[in-house]
Amino acid sequence: MSVRRPLPLVELFRATPAKSSLLTLAPLALAFGQLCNSYVNGVSPAVSIGFAVVMVGFAVVAMGHHAAEYRIRRLEAEHGLDV
């Protein structure tokens, strides 16, 4: 019986730094920017908080997909199944 070991984020950032940064830092920066923008311009906080929640959710789902993709590629490389 195999035990699933979660892939550390550090390993993903070392293997694919550009893609990992785009999938985590860019949505978080957009969320923070939108929160600051709504504060400065007096927009309803409900809109900006909703946007921030969606962007954080996107970052979490995208990194999960990226980790699964990396895990599959690593597994294929270990068993010589380069496609």
N, C-alpha and C positions, 0 to 999 in steps of 0.2 A: 504494500500500500504506500503510495507516494504522499509525501507531505508537501503542501504548497507553501513555499517561502516567499513572502512579499518582496518584490524587487525594490531596493532602496532608491530613492530619488537621486542620490549622489552618483550611483552607477549609471543611471540614465543620462545625467548631465555630463558625465565623462565620456560616454559612448557617442552621444549625439547632442552636443552642446547647443547648436543653433536651433534645432527643432524643439528641444526641451525648453529652451528659453522662450521661443515664440508661443509655445502652448501654455506656459505658466505665467511668465512675467508680463507678456503683452495684455492678456485679459485682465490681470490684476491692476496693471497700470491704467487701462481704460476705465475700470471700475472706480479707481481712486480719482482719476481725472474727472469723471462724471460727477462724483460726489462733491469735489471742489468746485466744479463749474456750477452746479445747482446752488451751492452755498453762496457763491459770489454773485450770481445773477438772480437769486431769490426764487428759484423754481421750487415747486413742491418737493419735499424730501421723499415722498412716497414713490415718485417716478425714478429718482436717482437711486434710491435704495433697492427698488425692484430691479433696475438695470444692473446694479452691482451684484445682487444675488444671482441673477442669471449668468453674469460673466464668471463669477466664482464657480458656479455649477458647471459651466462649460469647461473651465480649466481643469476641474476634477475629472470630468468624463473624458476629456481629450487626453489627459495624462494616463488615465487607466487604459485607454485604447493604445496609446503609444507604448506603454509598458508591455502590453500583451503582444504587440507587433514586434517589439525588441526581443521578447522572450522566445517567440516563434522563430525569428531569424537566428538567434543564438542556438536554439535547439537544432535547427536544420544544418547549421554550420558544424555542430558537434558530430552529427551523424552523416555528414557528407551529402546532404540532399539539396545542394545549391540549385535553385530553380531560376 
